[in-house]
């Protein structure tokens, strides 16, 4: 006789995914009324429709991005005039008034409805990360969001294969400890750039939101690839309470594939569905990158996902990872994480925080503690 409680889902994974949708069948996306103290992006005067992404040269640095947003862009007088830089030409991003304070970016004269953290896991994708940062600050400002961007990078030469779940869990735990009052988590792949600013980066009040409906690969003639109904990978938005209810991501997936579908199974177990923006707006460009090693154990892990998830996830992350370095500037908080269980001297954590001399409508932090 089986010892598995009947409420758990233990089925052949492939057959289940092909036949299952986790989309909410009846819903309305949240659209708050216009209010100066609860500002929804739909009312932003900077929305332009299609987003003019920039593909920078390979020589771009993180410092280049910092200088661009704290000095170069704020000097721009005419928003229609393009900007040429050593790492990219003909940049048409607008000089939208923003200030940096208490580790977050705030739109001047607007109180955003949410406080947003964009979390981006990576391993060995430095160029993708820099291209992401260069574009996403401009995109988020067109929606007049209050935000912070975190890169969470798996490091150490001896590290095993990529573990996206542990990186997400570590970053969410870091955010909670920082007490930044974040109300919306955006779990974002580093190789995806949104193409339309009507794809609002705001969490919904009742459901997680998945915005990666269609993706086209940069530099190819191929059209958009559509998501399968079970997909929650790419870009997923949810509150911390939702993340905690799901116990975050599994910590057991090493290599490419499986962890996102594990999360989708957790959604089903918790009787949660996802909402999606319109097909025309939820579109992305996929930046090129080498494909990671496939996780050959993913199907066996997925079979038991709903049995395992209360003991495998966000609540269990603390002893499994260590943040080894933190590099903080106004444009990014860069966490470097060891995902292995290993003893470490508590004094080995290196924290590097930088501020910039900022002019015009950008305010730098006056002190760092």
N, C-alpha and C positions, 0 to 999 in steps of 0.2 A: 504494500500500500504506500502511496506517495506521502511523503512528509511535507510537501509544498502546500502552503495555504491556498485555497481555491481562488483567492482574490489576486494572486500574482500572475503575471504574464510570462509564460515559458513556452515559446513557440519557435518554429524554424524562422530565423530572422529574415532571410531573403524573401520568402513567400509573404510574410507579414508586411514588410515594407512596400512591396509592389501593390498591395491591396488597401493600404491604410492612408488616410489623410488626417493630419492633426490641425487643419485650419478650422477656425471658428466659423460655423455655418451662418449664423446670424449675429451681426455685430455692427456697431458704428464706431469709427475711429474717433477718439477724443478731439474735439475742437472747442477750446475754451473761448468764451466771449472776450471781446477786446477789453483789456483792462491794464492800466499802466503798471500795476503791482503784481500782475499775474500774466505776463506777456507770452502769447503763443506764437511760434514762428510764422504761422499763416498770415500774420499782420505785419511782418517785416517789410519795410519799404525797399529793402535791398534784394528781394527775390527777383531773379532774372530768367528763371526757367533752366535751360541747359547750362551746366557748369563748365567753364573753359579750363579744363585740366592742363597742367604743365608737366611735360616729361623732361626732367633736368638732365644735364650731362652727368657722366659717371664720376666726375671730379667733385661733385657737390659734397659739402661737409655739414655736420650738425651745427657748427658755428655759423656757416653761411645762412642757414635757415633762421637762426637766432637774430643775426644782424639784419636780415631781410625784414622781419616782422617788428623789430624794435627801432630800426633806423631808416632803411630804404623805403619801405612802403608808407611810413607815416609822413615822409617828405613829399609824397605825390600830391600835386595840387589839382590836376585834372584827371578825373577817373577814367576818361576815355583814352588817355594817353598810355601806350604800352611802356613797360619797364624792361630794360636790358641789363642783365647781370653777367658775371663771369661764368655762371653755371646754367643759365637759361636765357633765351631771348624772347622778346615780345610777350611779356607777362602782363595780362590785363586785369589782375586782381584789383579790387577797389580798396581805397583807404577808408575803411569803416571804423568809426571811433570806438576804441576798446581800451580798457585799462587792466593792468595786472596787479592783483592784490590778494594777499593771503593764499598764495599758491594757485589761484584760479584766474581765468580771464572773464571780464564782465563787459557787456555792451554799455556804452555811455548813454545815460538817460533812459535806460530800460531796465526793468526788473523781470528777469526771465521766470517763467512758470516752474522751471526745474533747474536743478544743479546736476550737471552731466559729467560723467567720467567715461572717456573712451579708452578701452583697454585693448592693447594690441600685442599678442604673443608672437615671438619670433625666435629663430635660431639661424644664425648665419645669413640673414637677409638684410644687410646694412643698407644697400642701395634702395631696396623696396621701402624700408623704414623711412629713409630720408625723402623719397618721392611722396610717400604718404603724408608726412608732416608738412611738407611744402604746400600740398594741396588742401589738406583737411582744415587747417586753420582758416583759410579763405572760405571754404565751404561752410564751416560752422558759423562764421561771422555773418554770412549772408542771411542766416536764420536767426541771428542775434541771440545765440545761446550763451549761457554761463557754463563754462566748461574747463576741464583739464584733460590732457592726453597723457597716457602712460604707456610706454613701451616696456614689456616684460620679457626679458631675453634669457634664454637658457644658455649657460656658459660652462666652461671648463672642458679641456680637451678630452678628459676621460669620461664625460657624460655619456649616457646611453642615448638611444634615439629620442627624437623630439617627443615631449609629453605636454601637449597643449592644455590638457585638463589641469595638471598641477600648476602650470603658469597662471591660468585664469584664477584658480582658487587662491593662489598666493597673492595675486594683485588685489583681489576683492578683500582679502584679509588686511592687506596693507592699507587700503582705503578706509576700512572701518576703524583701524587704529589711529589714523590721522585725524579723524573727527572733522571731515570736510563737509559734512551734511549733504552728501551726495544722495540725490533722489532718483537718478536714472543711470543705470549701467549700460554701456554699449559695448558688446563683445564683438570685436572687429578684426577680420583677417587683414594682414598687412599688405596684401597684393590687390585689394579692391578699392577703387575710387568711385564715388557716386557721380552720376552724370546729370542729375536734375535736382535743383534745390527745393523742388516741391515734395521731395522725399524727406519728410520731416523727421529729424533725429530727436524725437521726443517719445518717452515711454507712455504707454497707455495705462489707464487706471486699473483695468481689470484683467488684462491679458498680456503675456509677452508678445512682442512684435518682431516679425522676421521681414527684412526688407530686401533680401537678395533674390528677387524674382527672375531677373535675366542678367546674364553676364556675357560680355563679348571680350575676346582676347585682344590686347593692344598689338598693333602691327600685323594683324592677319586680316584676310578677307572673309573670314567666317562670320556668320551672323550671331545673334544672341542665343546662348544656351539657356533653356528653361530649367527651373528647379523641379525636383520631384516632390510630391506632396508631403513626404515625411521629413523634408530637409529643414533644419534649423541652423545649419552652419553658414558661414559667410559673415553676416551682420545680424545680430540678435540684440534686442533692447528689452530690458526688464528691470524692475525695481529690486532693491536688496532683499526685501521680504519674499519676493518670488524666487530669487536665487537661493535663499536660505531654505525655503519650502522644498525645493528640488534637491537640497544638499549639494548644490553646485554641480561640478563635473566629476566624473569618475577619475581617480588617480592612477588607474591601471593600464591606460592605453599608451603604448610606446610605438612610435612610428606614425605613418600616415593612415588615417581612416578609423572610423568607429566611434570616437568620443562624442561627436555631434549626434549620431543616431542613438547613442546611449542616453544623451540628454533628452532626446525626443521620447524615448521610452519612459523616462522619469516624468515627463509632462503627462503622458497617458496615465501613469500610475497615480499621479496627483490630481487627475481629472482636470487638467489644464489644456487649453488649446492656444494656437497662435493666430494673431491677426496679421494681415499683410496689406501694405498700401496698394494702390492701383497698379495694374500691369504696366501702364505707360510711364509711371514715375519711378518704380523700384528697379532701376537699371544701373549697371556698373560696368566699368572697364576693369579687366583683369590684367595686372602687370605681369610680365614674363618672369619666370624663376625656375630653377631646377626642381623636379618633383622629388619629394622625400621618399624614403624607403617605406614600402607598404607594410602595414601591421597585419601579419599573417594570423594573429591570434584573435582578431576582432570579432569573428563570428561566434566563437565559443564564449567570449566575454559578453557579447550582446544577448546571448540566449538566457543568461542568468542576471541580466542588468537590473530588473525590477525586484529581484530577491535581495540583491546585494546593496542597493543604493543607500539604505539608511546608515550602513557602516563603511561606506566608501565614497568620500566626497569632500566638500568644503569643511565640514566639521572635523575631519580627520587630517587636515593638511599640515598643521603646525609642525609635527616631527618629521615630515617628509621632505621639506625644502628649506633652504636658507637664502636670504637675500644677502649677496656678497658685496655688492656695490650699489650705490644710488648716485646717479648724476642728474642733478636738477637744474634746469634753466627755466626761463619763462615759457619756452615753447614746448618743453617735454620733461616729464619725470621718467628717467630711464633706469629701470630696475634690472640688475643682472643677478640671476638666480641659479643656484645649484639645486638641481631637482633630485639629487641622491640623498639617501639617508646616510649621514656621516657626521662624526663628532667634529666640532669646530670651536676655536677660541672665540668667545663672545666679543673680544676686543678687535677682531679682524674685520669687522664691518667698516667699510670706507664710505663716507658720505661726502660728496662733492656738490656743493650748491653754488650756482653762479647767478649773478644779477647783472643787468646791463644798464648803462647810462641811456635813458630813454627820453625822447623829446616828444613835443606836440601832444597827441591825445593818448599816449601810452604811459602808464605809471608803473615804475618798477618797485619791487619791495625794498623798503629802506633798511631792513635788517633780516638776518637769517639766523635762526636759532637751531 
